[in-house]
Amino acid sequence: MIKRIVARLMAQDRKRLIAGTVVLAAVAGTAVWFLWPAPEADAPKAEAAAAHEEAQLPPVTVTQVRATRIAPQASYPGTVMSRNDSRIAADVEGRVDWVADVGTVVAAGDVIARLDPNVARMENDSAQANVARLAAQVRFDRAQAQRLQELHERKVVSKAAVDQANSTRDANEAALKQAEASAKRSAFRLERSEIRAPFAGRVVSRLINAGEYASPGKEIVRLVDQDAIEIATQVPIAAMAFLREGMSVTVELQGKHVETPVRVIVPVGDAQSRTVEVRLALQAGSAFVADAVKVMIPTAEPRKVLAVPRDALVLREENTYLFKLSGENKAERIAVEMGAADGDLVEVTGMLKEGERVIIRGAEQIESGQKVRLVT
């Protein structure tokens, strides 16, 4: 009996010990789970923090310093001109009935002014009637001369009568030709009472108004072809050794630098200024007629230089500088001197080497030594 009681008590103590052990293990496991670091959860947070820090950096666009060949250039003033800029005049006289308004766009052959056609029409009708009358008279004279010739061959009429008939016929044929010329002239006057555009363009000014009287040679309108534009400039004869037709030169137009080919070099210089006229082709619609431009003309043979895009330069009153990047993407301010230009590339002299990275977008917003973020 006593042995059974002792065994039961020992069994109960064993169960209590096992239960306590399980509880302690569970508590310890829970504590370890809470206290153990979770690297899988911390890695995204670290990456997000780094990305956020990167996003706060000022964005910039970079390019490399290039070694290229650029010729020294000089700037000369130029003017945008139209190859078709005419003051259209009247061919005939008459009272002006209508003139196209300023700004009217016309095609070649369109009417830009009308003169009163009544007088010209009456003259043309009279000339046509005179032609018809003389044509009938010439037909009769030819038949009459033929009849008298046949009668003369039969010894019916004299030779003098035949000669008289031939003379009358010839005189009337000449008068017919004169009348036909007069009729053509009157038809021309009637046709030219409508003044037409010789080329497509825009009416930029009215030089006469309705109701005024126009005479031959009187200017009616100024017509300008805005699509056929070019640049005219005067270049020293000494620079002709480095300029040729077809080559591209840089032009500063409306604050922008564009490349345009040399269309023609007029091979006759001015004796006083020692310059020649150079015409440069220009795309339609890229400028206004009479726009002022600067033309960059080479003055020597090209030489090898370090060059950067014009956008990389920051121009200030005290100096000109740019920013180059270190291996850690830190901006370093470098003072430079500008030289010759070739299109968008500008020669620079300073603490630069070929292949180094320079900022071309965003340089105005950063300071020297500041880390930046590269964007495409």
C-alpha positions in Angstrom: 0.0 0.0 0.0 2.8 2.4 1.0 4.7 1.4 -2.1 1.8 2.3 -4.4 1.4 5.7 -2.7 5.1 6.5 -3.1 5.0 5.4 -6.8 2.0 7.6 -7.5 3.7 10.7 -5.9 6.8 10.1 -7.9 4.8 9.9 -11.1 3.0 13.1 -10.3 6.4 14.9 -9.6 7.7 13.6 -12.9 4.8 15.0 -14.8 5.1 18.4 -13.1 8.9 18.4 -13.9 8.2 17.7 -17.6 5.4 20.3 -17.8 7.7 22.9 -16.2 10.5 22.1 -18.6 8.2 22.5 -21.6 6.9 25.8 -20.3 10.5 27.1 -19.8 11.5 26.0 -23.3 8.5 27.8 -24.8 9.3 31.0 -22.9 12.9 30.8 -23.9 12.0 30.3 -27.6 9.7 33.2 -27.5 12.3 35.4 -26.0 14.9 34.3 -28.5 12.4 35.0 -31.4 11.7 38.5 -30.2 15.4 39.3 -29.4 17.0 37.7 -32.5 17.7 40.3 -35.4 15.8 39.7 -38.7 18.2 40.4 -41.5 15.7 39.6 -44.2 13.4 42.4 -42.9 16.2 45.0 -42.4 17.7 44.7 -45.9 14.8 46.2 -47.8 14.7 49.0 -45.2 18.3 49.8 -45.7 18.0 49.7 -49.5 14.9 52.0 -49.3 16.8 54.4 -47.1 19.8 54.4 -49.5 17.4 55.0 -52.4 15.7 57.9 -50.6 19.1 59.4 -49.8 20.1 59.0 -53.5 16.9 60.6 -54.6 17.6 63.7 -52.5 20.8 64.4 -54.5 20.6 67.0 -57.2 20.2 65.4 -60.7 22.7 66.1 -63.4 23.5 65.0 -66.9 27.1 64.5 -67.9 29.3 64.1 -70.9 33.0 63.6 -71.6 35.7 66.1 -72.5 36.6 65.5 -76.1 39.8 66.0 -78.0 38.9 67.4 -81.5 40.1 69.7 -84.2 38.6 73.2 -84.2 39.6 76.2 -86.3 39.9 79.7 -84.8 36.9 81.8 -85.8 35.8 85.4 -86.1 32.3 86.7 -85.8 30.8 88.9 -88.6 27.4 90.5 -88.7 24.8 89.2 -91.2 21.2 89.8 -92.2 18.5 87.3 -93.1 17.2 88.1 -96.6 14.7 86.7 -99.0 15.8 85.6 -102.4 12.5 86.8 -103.8 11.7 90.2 -102.4 10.1 92.4 -105.0 8.1 95.6 -105.3 5.5 94.6 -107.9 4.7 97.4 -110.3 1.9 98.1 -112.8 2.5 97.4 -116.5 -0.4 99.6 -117.7 -2.1 102.7 -116.6 -5.5 102.9 -114.9 -7.5 103.7 -111.8 -6.8 101.2 -109.0 -9.9 99.2 -108.0 -8.5 96.8 -105.4 -5.2 95.9 -103.7 -4.6 92.8 -101.6 -4.4 93.5 -97.8 -1.1 93.4 -96.0 -0.3 89.9 -94.8 -2.2 88.1 -97.6 -0.5 84.9 -98.6 -0.6 84.3 -102.3 0.5 81.6 -104.7 2.3 82.3 -108.0 -0.2 83.7 -110.5 -2.7 84.9 -107.9 -4.2 88.3 -108.4 -2.8 90.9 -105.9 -4.3 94.1 -107.4 -6.8 95.1 -110.1 -7.0 98.2 -112.2 -10.2 99.5 -113.8 -10.5 97.3 -117.0 -13.2 99.3 -118.8 -11.0 101.5 -120.9 -8.7 98.6 -121.8 -11.7 96.4 -122.7 -13.1 99.1 -125.0 -9.7 99.5 -126.7 -9.4 95.8 -127.1 -12.9 95.6 -128.7 -12.1 98.4 -131.1 -8.8 96.8 -132.1 -10.5 93.4 -132.7 -13.1 95.1 -134.9 -10.4 96.8 -136.9 -8.6 93.5 -137.4 -11.9 92.0 -138.7 -12.5 94.9 -141.1 -9.0 94.7 -142.5 -9.1 91.0 -142.8 -12.2 91.2 -144.9 -10.6 93.9 -147.1 -7.4 91.8 -147.6 -9.5 88.8 -148.7 -11.2 91.1 -151.3 -7.9 92.6 -152.4 -6.4 89.2 -152.9 -9.3 88.0 -155.0 -9.4 91.2 -157.0 -5.7 91.0 -157.7 -6.1 87.4 -158.8 -9.0 88.3 -161.2 -7.1 91.2 -162.7 -4.1 89.0 -163.3 -6.2 86.5 -165.2 -7.7 89.3 -167.3 -4.3 90.7 -168.0 -3.2 87.3 -169.3 -6.1 87.4 -171.7 -5.1 91.0 -172.8 -8.3 92.4 -171.3 -6.8 94.8 -168.8 -3.5 96.7 -168.7 -0.5 95.8 -166.6 -1.0 99.0 -164.7 -4.3 97.9 -163.4 -2.8 94.6 -162.2 0.0 96.5 -160.4 -2.5 98.8 -158.8 -4.5 95.8 -157.4 -1.3 94.1 -156.1 -0.2 97.4 -154.4 -3.6 97.8 -152.8 -3.5 94.2 -151.6 0.0 94.5 -150.1 -0.9 97.8 -148.4 -4.0 96.3 -146.7 -2.0 93.2 -145.7 0.5 95.4 -143.9 -2.4 97.4 -142.3 -3.8 94.1 -141.1 -0.6 93.1 -139.5 -0.4 96.4 -137.8 -4.0 96.1 -136.6 -3.3 92.6 -135.3 -0.3 94.0 -133.3 -2.5 96.7 -131.9 -5.1 94.1 -130.9 -2.4 92.1 -129.1 -1.3 95.2 -127.3 -4.8 96.1 -126.2 -5.4 92.5 -125.1 -2.1 92.7 -123.1 -3.4 95.9 -121.5 -6.7 94.3 -120.6 -4.9 91.2 -119.2 -2.5 93.2 -117.2 -5.3 95.2 -115.6 -5.1 92.3 -113.1 -1.7 92.4 -111.5 -0.6 88.9 -110.5 2.1 87.5 -108.2 5.2 86.4 -110.1 6.1 84.0 -107.2 4.5 82.6 -104.0 4.8 84.8 -101.0 3.2 87.3 -98.6 2.1 90.8 -99.2 4.1 92.9 -96.7 3.1 96.4 -97.7 0.6 98.2 -100.0 2.3 101.0 -102.0 -0.9 102.3 -103.6 -4.5 102.3 -102.5 -7.8 101.9 -104.2 -8.9 105.0 -106.1 -5.4 106.2 -106.9 -4.2 106.3 -110.5 -1.4 103.8 -111.5 0.9 104.4 -114.4 3.3 101.9 -116.0 6.2 101.3 -113.5 4.2 102.5 -110.5 4.8 100.2 -107.5 1.7 98.5 -106.2 2.7 96.1 -103.5 5.8 94.6 -101.9 5.8 90.8 -102.1 8.3 88.7 -100.1 8.9 84.9 -100.3 9.4 83.9 -96.7 10.3 80.3 -97.7 13.3 81.2 -99.9 15.4 82.9 -97.2 19.2 83.1 -96.7 21.8 85.0 -94.8 24.0 87.7 -96.4 27.2 88.8 -94.8 30.4 90.6 -95.7 33.7 88.6 -95.0 37.2 89.9 -95.4 39.0 88.7 -98.5 41.8 87.4 -96.2 39.4 84.8 -94.8 38.6 83.4 -98.2 41.5 81.0 -97.9 39.6 79.1 -95.2 36.1 79.3 -96.6 34.6 77.5 -99.6 31.1 76.9 -101.0 29.3 74.0 -99.5 31.1 73.9 -96.1 29.1 74.4 -92.9 29.6 77.4 -90.6 28.1 78.3 -87.3 25.5 81.0 -87.1 24.1 82.6 -84.0 20.4 83.2 -84.8 17.8 84.3 -82.3 20.0 83.2 -79.4 20.6 79.8 -80.8 23.7 78.3 -82.6 22.9 76.5 -85.8 24.9 75.0 -88.6 24.3 76.2 -92.1 26.1 75.6 -95.4 27.7 78.3 -97.5 25.5 78.6 -100.6 27.6 81.0 -102.7 30.6 83.2 -102.4 30.4 86.2 -104.7 33.8 86.3 -106.3 34.0 90.1 -106.6 35.2 92.1 -103.6 34.6 95.7 -102.5 37.7 97.9 -103.2 37.1 100.1 -100.1 36.1 97.5 -97.4 38.2 94.6 -98.9 35.3 92.3 -98.3 33.3 89.9 -100.4 29.6 88.9 -100.0 28.8 85.4 -98.7 25.4 83.9 -98.9 24.4 81.1 -96.4 21.5 78.8 -97.0 18.7 78.8 -94.3 15.7 76.6 -93.7 12.3 78.0 -94.4 10.5 79.4 -91.4 13.7 79.4 -89.2 14.0 83.2 -89.1 12.3 86.5 -90.1 13.5 88.5 -93.0 15.8 91.3 -91.7 16.8 89.3 -88.6 20.3 90.1 -87.4 22.7 87.2 -87.1 26.3 86.5 -86.2 28.3 84.4 -88.6 31.3 82.5 -87.4 34.0 82.4 -90.1 37.2 80.4 -89.7 40.4 82.5 -89.7 43.0 79.7 -89.6 43.6 76.0 -90.1 42.0 73.7 -87.6 44.1 72.6 -84.6 43.6 69.9 -81.9 42.0 71.1 -78.7 40.0 70.0 -75.7 36.3 70.8 -76.2 33.0 70.5 -74.3 29.4 71.2 -75.3 28.4 74.8 -74.9 25.8 73.7 -72.3 28.6 72.7 -69.9 29.8 76.2 -69.5 28.5 78.5 -66.7 29.0 82.1 -67.7 29.4 84.7 -64.9 30.7 88.3 -65.0 33.8 87.4 -63.0 34.7 84.2 -64.9 33.6 81.2 -66.8 33.6 77.7 -65.2 32.3 74.2 -65.4 31.9 71.2 -63.1 33.7 67.9 -63.5 32.9 64.8 -61.6 35.2 62.6 -59.5 34.9 58.8 -59.2 32.5 59.3 -56.3 30.2 61.5 -58.3 31.3 64.7 -56.5 31.2 67.9 -58.4 34.4 70.0 -58.7 34.3 73.5 -59.9 36.9 74.3 -62.6 37.6 77.7 -64.0 38.2 77.6 -67.8 38.9 79.9 -70.7 36.8 79.7 -73.9 38.4 79.5 -77.3 37.2 78.7 -80.8 33.8 77.1 -81.4 32.6 74.5 -83.8 28.8 74.1 -83.8 27.9 73.1 -80.2 31.5 72.3 -79.2 33.6 75.0 -77.6 37.3 74.9 -77.0 38.2 75.2 -73.3 41.5 75.6 -71.5 41.8 74.7 -67.8 42.5 71.7 -65.4 40.8 69.2 -67.7 41.9 66.0 -69.4 40.4 64.1 -72.3 37.7 61.7 -71.2 36.9 63.4 -67.9 33.2 63.8 -67.1 31.6 67.2 -67.0 28.1 68.3 -66.2 26.0 69.7 -69.0 22.6 69.8 -67.2 22.0 70.9 -63.6 25.3 72.8 -63.0 23.5 76.0 -61.9 22.0 74.2 -58.8 25.1 72.6 -57.2 28.1 73.7 -55.3 31.7 72.5 -55.5 32.3 69.3 -53.6 28.6 68.4 -53.6 27.6 64.8 -54.5 25.2 64.5 -57.3 22.9 62.0 -58.9 23.5 61.0 -62.6 20.5 60.9 -64.9 20.3 59.9 -68.5 
